[in-house]
């Protein structure tokens, strides 16, 4: 996160309450290069006390490499943090019974609509819909200038929920929803209703989608609250339309949300300043969380009001850039089923296999069935290999 998107204000408030501590915030951009730089710094002994992890693959690597301090006793001793011990709807990463990371944000997924283009196309704003209706809507919104959708929501995640890559001591990629997702994405790209995957890869749109959405290159955008910060900054990101909100579609009657509790805060076990680090972690999780709203981060503990969320996440003129009725309905009133993964055996290897095979499939170089069978083979091998390790 850029310091100006919330972290600088959290640091300032913390130092006002705890003047004995000084905090330096350093940004490592959350992409492959930034994560590599952070991992290298942690392993090389750079003076880092507290850091964030956003992807489950990075979480597995960092916790498995001894780069995450055990926070279990601190969490158990604090009444304000007991929710982080919940394993039914987890908000922490627990590795072999030890709490290694705490989610700072609740990030439900939703689908954004360009209201100008939606109204021109005569499409109703859905309050509930299926994945087939999502595809049909993308087709109706496709024009010679605008692709219907960037990509489709994660079909298997919506149908299967948390830990959906695993089935006992093997992978779960034999479940038909995985092939369904690969096939649906390939068909939509081929028919021109989803963004061409060649451009996604060449322009790195998997990490930077906001410019193409605001430039009306595509319409439907399945995303999370952190991207809302781009939609009310008219100086940096000019556009002339409002944005409306729809819930994620359902798949075969199932409605797990594609989002999760995330933005995990972790303490470096090598830190010589553990007391200061823990004070900062707790402050960020509790009373210090409000400034992060302007970066699209809803606190994991939910200790903010609806009006604080509106004013914090949607800027100073929310009615100018957003359809507030749909925002309240989809983001504030609903209670989506967030799917936070707790099993990470072989996760980095599996994640790489999924990405590589999906890319080959959506580039038209591999049949969806063949691609998902290769994912299953590689995932089974990764799980077996990692479970044999001491």
VEXROVO-914359 format. One record per residue: residue in one letter; x negated, z negated, y negated of N, C-alpha, C in turn. Coordinates in steps of 0.02 Angstrom, whole numbers, padded with zeros to 5 digits, always signed. Layout:
AXZYXZYXZY/...
END
This chain:
X-00042+00000+00060+00000+00000+00000-00044+00000-00062/X-00028+00042-00112-00063+00038-00176-00051-00032-00206/X-00100-00059-00239-00093-00126-00268-00034-00130-00315/X-00021-00075-00352+00033-00075-00401+00102-00075-00370/X+00106-00061-00305+00171-00058-00271+00193-00126-00244/X+00163-00179-00268+00184-00246-00247+00128-00294-00231/X+00076-00273-00195+00024-00321-00176-00010-00356-00235/X-00021-00322-00290-00054-00353-00347-00012-00411-00374/X+00054-00402-00374+00098-00454-00399+00101-00514-00351/X+00098-00500-00286+00096-00554-00237+00032-00595-00247/X-00024-00561-00255-00088-00594-00265-00086-00637-00328/X-00060-00609-00381-00056-00645-00445-00014-00708-00438/X+00044-00703-00406+00088-00761-00397+00054-00814-00353/X+00019-00791-00301-00015-00838-00257-00069-00877-00295/X-00107-00842-00335-00162-00875-00371-00136-00922-00425/X-00076-00908-00451-00045-00954-00499-00025-01019-00465/X-00001-01013-00403+00019-01073-00366-00041-01109-00336/X-00091-01071-00315-00151-01100-00284-00213-01079-00324/X-00223-01109-00382-00279-01087-00425-00348-01099-00395/X-00350-01139-00341-00416-01151-00309-00439-01091-00268/X-00394-01043-00256-00412-00985-00216-00415-00922-00259/X-00460-00876-00243-00463-00811-00275-00455-00757-00221/X-00411-00710-00233-00396-00658-00184-00417-00590-00211/X-00453-00552-00172-00469-00483-00188-00430-00438-00141/X-00390-00393-00170-00350-00346-00129-00385-00279-00127/X-00401-00256-00068-00433-00191-00058-00387-00146-00018/X-00374-00086-00042-00329-00041-00007-00367+00003+00042/X-00345+00003+00105-00366+00053+00154-00304+00096+00168/X-00306+00158+00150-00247+00201+00157-00226+00203+00231/X-00160+00198+00242-00135+00196+00311-00130+00266+00341/X-00189+00296+00353-00193+00358+00391-00252+00350+00440/X-00267+00402+00477-00320+00396+00528-00386+00375+00497/X-00404+00405+00440-00468+00389+00409-00468+00316+00383/X-00414+00296+00351-00410+00228+00325-00412+00175+00379/X-00378+00188+00435-00378+00140+00490-00447+00136+00522/X-00481+00193+00527-00549+00193+00554-00596+00153+00508/X-00589+00161+00443-00630+00124+00396-00619+00049+00402/X-00555+00029+00410-00540-00042+00417-00568-00069+00483/X-00558-00032+00537-00585-00055+00602-00661-00062+00599/X-00693-00014+00568-00766-00017+00562-00788-00078+00521/X-00751-00091+00467-00768-00148+00425-00758-00214+00462/X-00703-00219+00500-00690-00280+00538-00744-00292+00591/X-00761-00239+00626-00811-00244+00680-00881-00255+00652/X-00893-00231+00591-00959-00237+00561-00971-00301+00523/X-00922-00344+00522-00932-00409+00490-00921-00410+00416/X-00887-00359+00388-00871-00360+00316-00826-00420+00302/X-00832-00448+00242-00795-00509+00225-00721-00495+00213/X-00685-00489+00268-00613-00479+00267-00580-00538+00301/X-00534-00571+00266-00501-00631+00293-00431-00615+00320/X-00394-00577+00282-00325-00559+00301-00317-00484+00295/X-00283-00454+00343-00273-00381+00340-00206-00363+00371/X-00185-00301+00359-00121-00277+00384-00131-00224+00438/X-00084-00221+00484-00082-00169+00535-00012-00140+00536/X-00007-00074+00535+00058-00040+00531+00078-00007+00596/X+00031+00018+00635+00049+00053+00696+00037+00009+00758/X+00078+00021+00809+00071-00018+00870+00005-00002+00906/X-00017+00060+00900-00080+00079+00931-00138+00040+00901/X-00140+00035+00835-00192-00004+00801-00186-00077+00819/X-00124-00101+00826-00113-00171+00845-00145-00185+00913/X-00132-00142+00961-00159-00152+01028-00235-00153+01027/X-00265-00107+00989-00338-00103+00986-00367-00164+00952/X-00339-00185+00896-00367-00241+00859-00359-00308+00895/X-00299-00319+00922-00288-00381+00959-00329-00382+01022/X-00334-00325+01056-00372-00321+01118-00446-00324+01109/X-00470-00312+01047-00542-00313+01033-00564-00379+01002/X-00520-00429+01003-00539-00494+00976-00541-00497+00900/X-00504-00453+00867-00504-00451+00794-00445-00486+00762/X-00405-00521+00803-00345-00556+00778-00348-00629+00797/X-00345-00673+00747-00346-00745+00759-00282-00768+00792/X-00286-00821+00832-00228-00851+00864-00192-00895+00813/X-00129-00876+00796-00090-00911+00746-00036-00955+00776/X-00036-00963+00842+00018-00996+00878+00031-01066+00852/X-00020-01108+00848-00010-01178+00828+00016-01183+00757/X-00006-01140+00713+00018-01141+00643+00092-01123+00640/X+00111-01073+00678+00181-01052+00678+00226-01106+00708/X+00206-01134+00764+00245-01186+00797+00254-01248+00753/X+00205-01263+00712+00206-01323+00671+00246-01315+00607/X+00269-01254+00592+00302-01241+00528+00375-01223+00538/X+00422-01266+00517+00493-01253+00526+00516-01187+00494/X+00483-01166+00440+00503-01104+00406+00487-01041+00446/X+00444-01049+00497+00419-00990+00533+00440-00988+00606/X+00489-01030+00626+00509-01033+00696+00536-00967+00722/X+00563-00925+00678+00592-00861+00699+00538-00816+00730/X+00475-00829+00712+00421-00787+00739+00405-00803+00812/X+00438-00854+00839+00430-00871+00910+00484-00839+00952/X+00534-00807+00920+00589-00776+00955+00565-00715+00994/X+00581-00712+01058+00561-00654+01098+00620-00606+01111/X+00681-00625+01090+00740-00582+01100+00740-00526+01049/X+00728-00543+00985+00721-00492+00933+00655-00509+00896/X+00600-00491+00927+00534-00515+00903+00514-00490+00834/X+00484-00536+00797+00456-00519+00732+00381-00534+00731/X+00352-00544+00789+00281-00558+00794+00253-00521+00855/X+00187-00514+00856+00154-00487+00915+00123-00545+00953/X+00148-00556+01014+00125-00610+01056+00086-00581+01114/X+00022-00598+01119-00023-00571+01170-00044-00628+01217/X-00021-00624+01279-00036-00676+01328-00017-00745+01303/X+00043-00748+01272+00069-00812+01249+00043-00835+01181/X+00000-00795+01150-00030-00814+01086-00005-00768+01031/X+00017-00798+00976+00041-00760+00919-00018-00732+00881/X-00023-00666+00879-00081-00634+00848-00065-00599+00782/X-00001-00585+00769+00017-00549+00708+00089-00564+00690/X+00104-00566+00625+00170-00584+00601+00198-00527+00558/X+00259-00505+00573+00289-00451+00534+00307-00476+00465/X+00289-00438+00414+00307-00457+00346+00368-00418+00321/X+00387-00365+00356+00441-00322+00330+00491-00304+00384/X+00552-00293+00362+00606-00267+00406+00618-00196+00383/X+00607-00148+00429+00610-00078+00409+00659-00038+00452/X+00723-00042+00436+00771+00000+00472+00764+00073+00451/X+00776+00118+00498+00778+00189+00483+00848+00209+00460/X+00850+00261+00419+00913+00291+00398+00899+00364+00384/X+00951+00402+00369+00943+00473+00354+00962+00484+00281/X+00917+00514+00243+00929+00528+00172+00958+00598+00163/X+01005+00603+00117+01036+00667+00099+01020+00683+00026/X+01005+00745+00013+01002+00771-00055+01074+00784-00076/X+01100+00743-00122+01171+00747-00139+01190+00814-00171/X+01147+00843-00210+01162+00907-00241+01172+00961-00187/X+01126+00964-00140+01131+01015-00088+01187+01000-00039/X+01199+00936-00026+01254+00918+00020+01321+00941-00009/X+01332+00928-00072+01395+00946-00103+01402+01022-00108/X+01348+01056-00122+01351+01130-00124+01370+01159-00057/X+01347+01126-00003+01362+01151+00064+01430+01127+00090/X+01463+01082+00054+01527+01057+00075+01524+01014+00138/X+01469+00978+00146+01460+00935+00205+01479+00864+00188/X+01518+00833+00232+01537+00763+00222+01477+00717+00235/X+01472+00663+00197+01420+00614+00209+01442+00571+00268/X+01407+00574+00325+01430+00537+00384+01420+00462+00378/X+01469+00425+00404+01463+00353+00409+01446+00332+00480/X+01456+00376+00527+01432+00370+00596+01430+00440+00625/X+01380+00454+00667+01374+00521+00694+01329+00520+00755/X+01334+00573+00794+01293+00580+00855+01233+00624+00841/X+01187+00627+00888+01129+00670+00880+01150+00744+00880/X+01203+00761+00916+01228+00830+00915+01257+00847+00846/X+01291+00798+00816+01318+00809+00749+01262+00813+00697/X+01209+00776+00708+01150+00781+00665+01124+00853+00667/X+01118+00880+00728+01092+00949+00734+01139+00998+00700/X+01204+00990+00710+01252+01036+00679+01249+01031+00603/X+01240+00970+00577+01236+00961+00505+01173+00994+00477/X+01117+00986+00512+01055+01019+00491+01065+01095+00487/X+01102+01121+00535+01114+01194+00536+01156+01215+00475/X+01207+01175+00458+01249+01192+00401+01211+01187+00335/X+01160+01144+00333+01123+01133+00271+01063+01180+00264/X+01050+01220+00315+00993+01266+00312+01012+01328+00271/X+00968+01345+00224+00978+01405+00183+00913+01446+00185/X+00912+01500+00147+00851+01540+00145+00795+01506+00107/X+00812+01450+00072+00761+01413+00033+00747+01344+00061/X+00795+01315+00097+00789+01245+00118+00802+01239+00193/X+00755+01209+00229+00765+01194+00300+00811+01134+00307/X+00852+01134+00359+00902+01082+00366+00874+01012+00371/X+00819+01002+00409+00790+00936+00418+00715+00941+00426/X+00681+00887+00407+00609+00885+00420+00598+00885+00496/X+00624+00836+00529+00623+00833+00602+00682+00791+00625/X+00689+00779+00689+00746+00741+00713+00726+00669+00727/X+00773+00622+00725+00758+00553+00744+00735+00551+00817/X+00703+00495+00836+00676+00486+00903+00733+00475+00953/X+00750+00527+00990+00807+00525+01036+00799+00469+01087/X+00741+00465+01119+00731+00415+01172+00733+00344+01144/X+00705+00334+01085+00706+00267+01054+00777+00244+01041/X+00818+00288+01014+00887+00271+00998+00925+00254+01062/X+00912+00289+01116+00948+00278+01178+00922+00218+01217/X+00857+00204+01213+00826+00156+01259+00803+00091+01226/X+00791+00091+01161+00772+00030+01127+00699+00011+01133/X+00683-00054+01129+00613-00076+01127+00578-00065+01194/X+00512-00059+01190+00470-00050+01249+00492+00010+01292/X+00516+00062+01257+00547+00118+01292+00498+00162+01330/X+00434+00152+01319+00383+00190+01355+00368+00161+01424/X+00395+00102+01440+00375+00066+01500+00434+00054+01547/X+00418+00056+01612+00466+00040+01664+00429+00002+01719/X+00432-00065+01715+00393-00105+01762+00319-00094+01752/X+00283-00078+01806+00211-00067+01801+00194+00007+01794/X+00244+00047+01775+00232+00119+01764+00263+00139+01697/X+00252+00201+01679+00283+00226+01617+00356+00244+01631/X+00393+00255+01576+00464+00270+01581+00480+00342+01560/X+00429+00385+01560+00440+00453+01534+00479+00498+01582/X+00496+00471+01640+00541+00507+01684+00613+00504+01661/X+00628+00458+01615+00696+00454+01588+00712+00520+01551/X+00770+00549+01563+00785+00615+01535+00789+00618+01459/X+00795+00561+01426+00800+00563+01353+00734+00586+01320/X+00678+00576+01354+00615+00598+01325+00611+00675+01325/X+00630+00706+01381+00630+00779+01381+00684+00805+01334/X+00740+00770+01329+00793+00791+01283+00766+00794+01211/X+00727+00744+01191+00700+00743+01124+00650+00799+01112/X+00606+00811+01160+00558+00866+01154+00595+00933+01149/X+00645+00942+01193+00681+01006+01195+00722+01018+01132/X+00756+00966+01109+00797+00972+01049+00754+00990+00988/X+00696+00956+00982+00652+00972+00926+00627+01043+00928/X+00608+01066+00988+00583+01135+00994+00638+01186+00978/X+00698+01173+01002+00753+01220+00989+00770+01223+00915/X+00770+01166+00881+00786+01165+00810+00732+01200+00768/X+00670+01191+00787+00616+01226+00753+00623+01301+00763/X+00638+01321+00826+00644+01392+00842+00702+01425+00804/X+00756+01387+00795+00815+01416+00761+00809+01409+00685/X+00757+01376+00661+00745+01371+00588+00781+01315+00554/X+00810+01268+00592+00846+01212+00561+00803+01149+00555/X+00744+01149+00585+00695+01096+00576+00630+01126+00551/X+00589+01087+00518+00529+01113+00483+00480+01143+00534/X+00450+01200+00518+00401+01230+00564+00343+01182+00578/X+00328+01173+00642+00278+01123+00659+00207+01145+00640/X+00197+01210+00634+00132+01234+00611+00118+01208+00540/X+00169+01208+00498+00161+01183+00429+00155+01108+00428/X+00192+01074+00471+00188+01000+00474+00116+00980+00487/X+00084+01013+00535+00016+00995+00554-00035+01018+00501/X-00027+01078+00476-00077+01104+00429-00074+01068+00362/X-00015+01044+00342-00006+01011+00278-00002+00935+00284/X-00013+00909+00345-00012+00837+00357+00053+00805+00335/X+00109+00839+00348+00173+00813+00327+00196+00754+00369/X+00163+00742+00425+00180+00682+00464+00166+00619+00424/X+00120+00622+00375+00105+00565+00333+00131+00572+00262/X+00140+00634+00239+00160+00646+00169+00220+00693+00166/X+00278+00665+00173+00339+00706+00175+00377+00707+00108/X+00363+00658+00065+00405+00649+00006+00404+00709-00041/X+00346+00741-00049+00342+00797-00095+00385+00856-00073/X+00386+00868-00007+00427+00923+00019+00501+00907+00014/X+00519+00844+00023+00590+00824+00014+00611+00832-00058/X+00570+00808-00104+00587+00812-00175+00584+00884-00200/X+00542+00925-00168+00539+00996-00185+00592+01038-00152/X+00637+01005-00116+00694+01036-00082+00673+01088-00031/X+00615+01075+00001+00594+01118+00056+00633+01102+00120/X+00655+01041+00127+00700+01022+00181+00751+00973+00154/X+00805+00963+00192+00860+00922+00168+00861+00853+00201/X+00883+00848+00263+00890+00783+00295+00821+00752+00308/X+00816+00687+00291+00753+00652+00299+00765+00586+00334/X+00746+00583+00397+00751+00520+00435+00689+00479+00418/X+00699+00423+00384+00642+00385+00359+00660+00312+00352/X+00616+00273+00321+00625+00201+00314+00618+00181+00241/X+00632+00118+00223+00634+00098+00152+00569+00109+00114/X+00511+00110+00147+00449+00116+00110+00444+00181+00071/X+00481+00233+00092+00477+00297+00056+00524+00299-00004/X+00564+00248-00015+00610+00249-00072+00572+00244-00138/X+00511+00217-00136+00473+00209-00198+00456+00275-00231/X+00457+00329-00192+00443+00394-00221+00505+00425-00255/X+00563+00397-00242+00625+00430-00262+00653+00406-00329/X+00622+00355-00358+00645+00333-00424+00591+00338-00478/X+00535+00367-00460+00480+00377-00508+00482+00449-00532/X+00523+00462-00583+00534+00531-00606+00473+00561-00640/X+00428+00519-00664+00368+00545-00697+00320+00575-00646/X+00307+00538-00593+00261+00562-00541+00295+00609-00492/X+00360+00597-00480+00396+00636-00430+00462+00661-00460/X+00458+00710-00505+00519+00734-00539+00567+00770-00491/X+00631+00757-00500+00683+00791-00462+00749+00781-00499/X+00798+00823-00484+00861+00822-00521+00921+00808-00477/X+00912+00769-00424+00968+00754-00380+00967+00680-00359/X+01026+00655-00342+01033+00589-00313+01021+00592-00238/X+01005+00534-00210+00995+00528-00139+01049+00483-00110/X+01079+00504-00055+01129+00464-00020+01103+00444+00049/X+01135+00395+00079+01111+00365+00141+01163+00372+00197/X+01139+00389+00256+01180+00389+00317+01142+00351+00371/X+01178+00320+00418+01144+00284+00472+01110+00332+00519/X+01063+00307+00558+01033+00348+00611+01088+00368+00660/X+01084+00428+00688+01135+00450+00736+01130+00412+00802/X+01183+00414+00840+01184+00384+00907+01165+00436+00959/X+01143+00412+01017+01126+00456+01073+01160+00428+01136/X+01205+00468+01165+01241+00447+01225+01272+00378+01217/X+01300+00366+01158+01334+00303+01145+01289+00245+01128/X+01224+00255+01131+01176+00202+01114+01154+00209+01041/X+01141+00152+01009+01125+00155+00937+01068+00108+00917/X+01015+00107+00958+00956+00072+00936+00928+00107+00875/X+00909+00068+00825+00882+00097+00764+00809+00118+00775/X+00788+00171+00744+00719+00193+00751+00669+00148+00716/X+00694+00103+00674+00650+00058+00637+00636-00007+00675/X+00600-00052+00642+00579-00113+00676+00557-00165+00624/X+00543-00224+00648+00505-00272+00608+00432-00249+00610/X+00400-00245+00553+00335-00213+00552+00292-00238+00494/X+00241-00198+00476+00193-00218+00424+00162-00285+00442/X+00128-00287+00499+00103-00350+00526+00042-00376+00488/X+00045-00439+00470-00011-00472+00437-00051-00510+00490/X-00117-00506+00485-00161-00535+00536-00220-00569+00501/X-00249-00617+00536-00306-00654+00509-00367-00637+00551/X-00422-00622+00517-00484-00608+00551-00511-00673+00583/X-00521-00676+00648-00545-00737+00680-00615-00758+00657/X-00652-00711+00627-00719-00726+00602-00718-00755+00531/X-00659-00760+00501-00655-00784+00432-00677-00857+00428/X-00722-00873+00382-00741-00943+00372-00693-00979+00325/X-00641-00944+00301-00595-00972+00252-00524-00974+00282/X-00517-01002+00342-00453-00997+00377-00397-01033+00340/X-00411-01091+00310-00358-01127+00275-00330-01087+00217/X-00375-01057+00179-00353-01014+00123-00315-00953+00150/X-00341-00924+00205-00308-00865+00234-00237-00881+00256/X-00230-00939+00290-00164-00958+00314-00116-00972+00256/X-00141-01005+00204-00099-01018+00145-00073-00953+00116/X-00117-00902+00114-00097-00837+00087-00046-00803+00132/X-00057-00806+00198-00011-00775+00246+00058-00805+00239/X+00062-00872+00237+00128-00903+00232+00162-00886+00165/X+00124-00885+00111+00152-00868+00046+00181-00798+00047/X+00145-00750+00076+00169-00681+00080+00234-00678+00120/X+00239-00715+00174+00297-00714+00217+00359-00746+00186/X+00349-00794+00141+00405-00834+00116+00418-00820+00042/X+00399-00866+00000+00417-00861-00071+00383-00803-00107/X+00328-00778-00081+00291-00726-00115+00312-00655-00098/X+00363-00647-00057+00379-00580-00031+00416-00535-00079/X+00450-00563-00129+00495-00524-00172+00461-00464-00207/X+00400-00471-00234+00370-00413-00267+00361-00352-00223/X+00360-00362-00156+00350-00305-00111+00411-00260-00106/X+00468-00283-00134+00528-00241-00133+00517-00175-00169/X+00478-00176-00223+00469-00113-00260+00427-00063-00221/X+00393-00086-00169+00358-00041-00123+00401-00023-00064/X+00466-00041-00065+00511-00025-00010+00505-00072+00049/X+00480-00132+00038+00469-00179+00093+00520-00236+00089/X+00569-00235+00134+00617-00290+00138+00586-00347+00179/X+00586-00408+00154+00552-00463+00189+00579-00473+00259/X+00535-00487+00306+00554-00498+00376+00598-00559+00383/X+00588-00609+00341+00628-00670+00345+00695-00664+00309/X+00705-00610+00272+00770-00599+00240+00784-00646+00183/X+00733-00676+00152+00744-00726+00100+00749-00696+00030/X+00791-00644+00024+00806-00613-00040+00881-00596-00041/X+00909-00591-00101+00979-00573-00108+00988-00498-00108/X+01051-00476-00098+01066-00404-00100+01048-00374-00168/X+01063-00411-00221+01048-00384-00287+00974-00380-00300/X+00935-00426-00273+00863-00420-00278+00838-00359-00241/X+00868-00344-00184+00848-00284-00146+00864-00221-00186/X+00924-00218-00215+00943-00159-00254+00896-00148-00313/X+00886-00201-00353+00844-00193-00412+00770-00185-00394/X+00749-00216-00338+00679-00213-00319+00660-00148-00285/X+00705-00120-00243+00688-00062-00204+00708+00004-00236/X+00757+00002-00282+00784+00064-00309+00767+00075-00383/X+00722+00034-00410+00699+00046-00478+00744+00018-00531/X+00727+00033-00594+00763+00005-00651+00830+00040-00664/X+00837+00101-00640+00900+00138-00649+00925+00163-00582/X+00945+00118-00538+00962+00140-00469+01020+00189-00466/X+01069+00182-00511+01126+00228-00509+01107+00299-00530/X+01050+00307-00563+01028+00374-00584+00999+00414-00527/X+00969+00380-00478+00934+00415-00425+00964+00406-00355/X+01011+00358-00348+01037+00343-00281+01113+00336-00283/X+01143+00353-00226+01214+00339-00215+01218+00266-00190/X+01237+00220-00235+01233+00149-00220+01283+00128-00166/X+01341+00161-00164+01391+00142-00114+01363+00153-00043/X+01333+00211-00032+01306+00224+00035+01244+00180+00049/X+01205+00164-00002+01148+00120+00008+01171+00051+00030/X+01222+00025-00004+01247-00042+00015+01276-00041+00085/X+01311+00012+00102+01343+00017+00168+01291+00022+00224/X+01241+00064+00215+01193+00079+00268+01136+00028+00271/X+01113+00006+00213+01053-00036+00212+01070-00110+00206/X+01121-00128+00167+01135-00198+00154+01188-00228+00200/X+01241-00191+00213+01298-00218+00251+01288-00213+00326/X+01261-00159+00350+01253-00149+00422+01198-00194+00449/X+01200-00206+00514+01150-00247+00547+01121-00207+00605/X+01075-00160+00590+01050-00114+00642+01010-00151+00694/X+01010-00123+00755+00971-00151+00810+00900-00125+00805/X+00856-00168+00780+00786-00149+00770+00747-00155+00835/X+00709-00105+00850+00674-00102+00915+00599-00114+00905/X+00580-00177+00904+00509-00195+00897+00476-00199+00965/X+00425-00159+00976+00390-00159+01041+00347-00221+01049/X+00349-00249+01109+00307-00308+01125+00258-00293+01182/X+00267-00237+01216+00222-00219+01270+00178-00162+01245/X+00112-00172+01248+00066-00123+01220+00012-00102+01269/X+00023-00110+01334-00026-00091+01384-00041-00016+01380/X-00103+00000+01367-00123+00070+01363-00092+00107+01304/X-00067+00070+01255-00028+00101+01201-00067+00155+01162/X-00129+00144+01143-00164+00197+01105-00170+00262+01144/X-00185+00257+01210-00192+00317+01251-00124+00352+01259/X-00072+00311+01269-00005+00341+01277+00017+00375+01212/X+00004+00341+01157+00023+00370+01092-00011+00437+01080/X-00075+00441+01098-00111+00504+01091-00082+00558+01136/X-00064+00540+01198-00035+00588+01244+00031+00615+01219/X+00073+00569+01193+00138+00590+01166+00129+00639+01109/X+00084+00621+01063+00073+00664+01005+00046+00733+01025/X-00003+00734+01068-00033+00797+01088+00017+00843+01123/X+00054+00815+01170+00101+00855+01209+00161+00876+01166/X+00184+00831+01121+00238+00850+01076+00216+00908+01031/X+00154+00904+01005+00130+00958+00962+00128+01024+01000/X+00103+01023+01061+00100+01085+01101+00170+01112+01114/X+00217+01067+01127+00286+01087+01140+00317+01117+01077/X+00310+01082+01021+00344+01104+00960+00308+01162+00925/X+00247+01177+00947+00214+01238+00925+00234+01297+00967/X+00273+01284+01020+00296+01337+01064+00246+01356+01117/X+00195+01314+01129+00143+01331+01177+00155+01300+01246/X+00205+01256+01251+00217+01222+01315+00291+01208+01322/X+00317+01218+01382+00386+01203+01396+00398+01127+01390/X+00456+01106+01363+00469+01034+01356+00462+00994+01421/X+00488+01022+01475+00484+00987+01539+00412+00978+01563/X+00372+01031+01556+00302+01028+01575+00265+00978+01532/X+00279+00979+01467+00245+00935+01420+00260+00861+01435/X+00323+00845+01448+00340+00775+01459+00314+00751+01526/X+00309+00796+01576+00280+00776+01640+00205+00760+01632/X+00172+00796+01588+00101+00781+01575+00095+00714+01538/X+00140+00701+01492+00140+00635+01459+00148+00580+01511/X+00194+00590+01557+00207+00539+01609+00144+00527+01652/X+00111+00581+01670+00050+00574+01711-00004+00535+01674/X-00015+00554+01612-00067+00521+01572-00048+00448+01557/X+00016+00435+01544+00037+00367+01529+00031+00322+01590/X+00051+00347+01649+00044+00307+01710-00030+00289+01722/X-00074+00336+01710-00145+00324+01720-00171+00273+01670/X-00148+00277+01608-00171+00230+01556-00147+00159+01571/X-00085+00153+01593-00058+00087+01610-00097+00056+01668/X-00107+00096+01720-00143+00071+01779-00215+00051+01761/X-00247+00091+01720-00316+00078+01701-00321+00014+01659/X-00276+00004+01612-00279-00054+01569-00256-00118+01603/X-00210-00112+01651-00188-00173+01686-00240-00197+01736/X-00288-00155+01755-00342-00176+01800-00396-00214+01763/X-00397-00207+01696-00450-00240+01658-00439-00316+01656/X-00493-00355+01659-00485-00427+01657-00461-00450+01590/
END
